[in-house]
């Protein structure tokens, strides 16, 4: 059946180009290789400017609306049809040009592809000279209505535009002088209209959320346009509906389904400066590198990941990690960031003196009253045991039957090339594997007279056909129960025996019953799970972990570390993965956080200490949580460093007697200045005073209480905070 879901406009095409380009930049190897094949096989390439970078994409892919790998794989369509649609809609035209050939060769080289001559399609209303022009970057606020930015941004996104307000007059044929004359009594409108009339196709458009971040980044696909009340901007201060009529078409490419892209995600490096946070429309003549990096998936991703790389390596090597350090150094913030950088599922719990084994592992819990009002008790899994069950049953999702096909064919290929040589049964018996003339996996039993064909593909099809469900959505336990059930209902096929191999394939894990030689099943990866324990030292560790001291050891992950829990005899469900004992799956990682100066640190016994790697988080080094302060961050960090050096200077080994670096004040305390600062940051002095009086002073007082010269030292720290001997503009 032919595809009929053709694109309708140029915005559809630009989004498809960006989708295919994003696959190339993906961290998922399958997506990346598939996209590179599309670029390699293309004949006709559509060309579009993305700021100052030209992107090329095969017309066959970009000619169908909202195209994706899944859609294109199921039906790739016909390139001649998409080219015909481009002409019908008068969107693109064929051009032969040396400059485009040079740019195309450079573009393909960056993808690692050697490609000969190609045919190019450029936008109908542009010349090659337009594609060579330098482009600018514009920053627009989606509405002037207070508290309604996200609502107004959604209007931009759904209508594929950006818009400004004021009079409902078409200025298409107006000069800048005429617009200036019209708004001589509204001077703040002249600047936005002047910039609006300058926007060209290919310019980068950013929708701002003040200085907190960007709602989205897109590419302008028209010049100034007018349509009365094209954008609803919300309700203004007078309670009236506000509509904008002046707009530019925009293909919005970078945005989040919920919320906005935080400014910290752009990793703005000196000497670059952030966008102007206020005003209707602003412009940068040169597209900022941090915007270009984010848009084109370059540099910023690596920099962001590198921030957590050492912690990830430490955690993966040891399975368990404790982040320790002074209060407020962002240990909890960092633990969550590490889990997210690992693309892991994660859960959070905080220990406290009342926390115990029944909360963490399992225990007896009261049941609702029966009809006679009697209350009983039943065994319930604790938060950690529940988490481990999820980790056992959850795998990275690689789709449906097509993923089974790719896995099956990969294993067939590895058997043919000798990477997989034998199959080991559940009893430990080993049989050589081969591929027969029908392309099926065969193993030879000990007796040469008997030879079984492991008709895995046939059995998979049989199960799907006769049970009417998608096996790929089933968990390990669901599938195994199904195999056992089917083996009782038929005598013609030994489903239990076949089930061992099929189970391994469908669960998409490296088949443990297959002996590998350097075989890499990159697409069969277990999903990672990170369990975060905040304030781990505040609980009574022995009481909480119980017999888990053994199974949590990194050397005893998995079933070999199985232990009998205190309530093991109450588990009656044979399908429970912990029916024969509890263990910590090898894809579960544990991060604990603790403060060095907490008195309860002494309760951490050596049995738990030796099962964790330890990493100190220093206050002056971990300042990521202050990124939201934007241009204030540097001065806040400087204040923090100045105060901490007065508490204890690690370089000189001097400071307040009785204190050390463990008593430094971390960034999370200084982050509280956001509670007092206004949007314009015009009340900094008052905000700093509130931060000292309401947060820092009380902590430092506790540090110093009972020490010699406590009052004098507190006054000294206050003087250092306000920099009374320097020229800092913080006033006491």
Buried (B, 14 or more C-beta within 10 A) or exposed (E): EEBEEBBEBBBBBBBBBBBBBBBBBBEBEBBBEBBBEBBBEBEBBBBBBBBBBBBBBBBBBBBBBEBBBEBBEEEBBEBEBBBEBBEEBEBBBEBEBEEBEEBBBEBBEEBEBEBEEBBBBBBEBBEBEBBBBEBBBBBBBBBBBEEBBBBBBEBBBEBBBBBBBBBEEBBEEBEEEEBBEBBEEEEEBBBBBBBBBBBBBBBBBBBBBBBBBBBBBBBBBBBBBEBEEBBBBBBBEEEEEBBBBBBBBBBBBBBEEEEBBBBBBBBBEEEBEBBEBEBBBBBBEEBBBBBBBBBBBBBBBEEBEEBBEEBBEBBEEBBBBBBBBBBBBBBBBBBBBBBEBBEBBBBBBBBEEEBBBBBBBBBEEEEEEEEEEEEEEEBBBBBBBBBBBBBBBBBBEBBEEEBBEBBBEBBBEBBEEEBBBBBBBEEEEBBEBEBEEEEBBBBBEEEEEEEBEBBBBBBBEBBBEEEEEEBBEBBBBEBBBBBBEBBEEEEEBEBBBBBBBBBBBBBBBBBEBBBBEEBEBEBBBBBBBBBBBBBBBBBBBEEBBBBBBBBBBBEBBEEEBBBEBBBBEEBEEEEEBBEEBBBBBBBBBBBBBBBBBBEBBEBBEEEBEEBBBBBBBBBBEBBBBBBBBBEBBEBBBEBBBBBBBBBBEBEEEEBBEBBBBBBBBBBBBBBBBEEBBEEEBEEBEEBBBBBBEEBBBEBBEEBBEEEEEBEEBBEEBBEBBBBEEEEBEBEE
